[in-house]
Every structure is written in C-alpha cells, then in structure tokens.
Amino acid sequence: MNVLIIGGEKGIGAATANQLSKAGHQVIKTSRTYRDLTPNSDKTWHAYCDVANVNSINKLSEQISQQFSHIDWLINCAGILHSDEFMPEKALNQINTNQLINNFTTNAVGHLLVIKAFENLIIKAEKPLVTSVSARIGSIEDNQLGGWYAYRMSKAALNMGMKTLAIEWHRKHPKVKFLLLHPGTTDTDLSAPFQRNLPSGQLQTAETTAAMLIKQMQNNQQHDSKHPLFLDYKGRSIAW
C-alpha cells in the first residue's frame, strides 16, 4: 500500500509510520520541520506540510502525484490542544478568538483541505481508506465534564465535516471509506501537561496506540456504512 500520514514526525503519527513501513508499505509522512518530498529509506518518504496553509497542502499533492499513482490510506494525525500561548480553557471567560481559530484550523479545516487536495489520488486506489485521529472529547452526547471549549468544538467540527464528506462521496466515490478514531490517552507532547493526574495504567505508549489504531483500520477498511465509523482504539463505537 501507499500510505500518507499527515503529522508523522512525532507521537502517534511517527509510531504509525514506523509500524506500517516495517510491514512493507510505502509510507509518506509529513511535518512542518521536513523539507520538500524526499525519500528517507526504501519504504519511507519525508515531506513538508502545514495543514494551516492551503498552498502547502496543494504543493504536497503536486509533489506526491509525480511520484505515486495513488494513495491507499490517508491518515491525518494533525492536531493541537495547547501551545506556548494557550492551554485548554476551563471556563467561558478564558475563551479567546486566536485559540478557537488555531484549533479549528488544525483540528478540523486542515483535515478537509488535505482530502480535497488528494481526492484524485485517493479515488485511484483499489480499497481507499481515509482516517482522521479524532477524540472522544469531540462527542456532543458524551460531554459530561465541560471545559476545553476550543478542543471540544474543533473535534466535533472535524467529526461533522468528515460525516458530511462521507455522505457526498458515498454518491460520488462509493469505494472510499472513512474512519474517525479516538486514540486514548497516549504519551505524547499533546498529553504531557496533563499526565500527572491520570489514574495508574491509563497512559499508553505511542507504539501501543499506533498498533491498535492500525488494527481498527485493517478491520474496518471495507465497512458497510455510508457514514464514517467513530470508534475508539479498541473498536468500540463512540456516540456522536
């Protein structure tokens, strides 16, 4: 398979790329720290991509089109929860416009723009699968604690965007399947500020999470629903 992993330099994306390349698949992984599309090994390519910049996405699509005939799996791991400028909001009075925009741009809008740019390569695959790393926290029905406005809202927007796209493509490109996967609490930069409060045994390694997510992609590559499946890392359905 040819696999494109957006956000593949660190954490879950890097672990997923490593495991798929070891399994013999051609893997293109992207990062804002890489340069133009270049082979890193026989099975792995590096490429620059900033999901907040549509020109960057379109340039990547053009470069990959020159090297690959199709993309079998598109896996988008790009996501933001906090930065040097902001942490998740605990109350309404902490909301600010830049934080909301940054979250929506990376966690939702960027995912759709990547799919838009790679449509022609995705539909040429025999069994194409498009997967976005979402989060249980994006479930409206499952929201019991409140807080984390920007992250919750952006993940809910991602889920809605992917569901809307799946309905459109079910008519247009019916062989393309969509997954939204909740990775669980994983030992990455995203979760680092919050790990001290976790119950014992709840934190997973990136390698463990990647293996479970790959299993879900393999198990659900040809699911029957015209909608995306919204699943956790063990394959359990999550309420929208």
Disulfide bonds with the S-S distance in Angstrom:
none
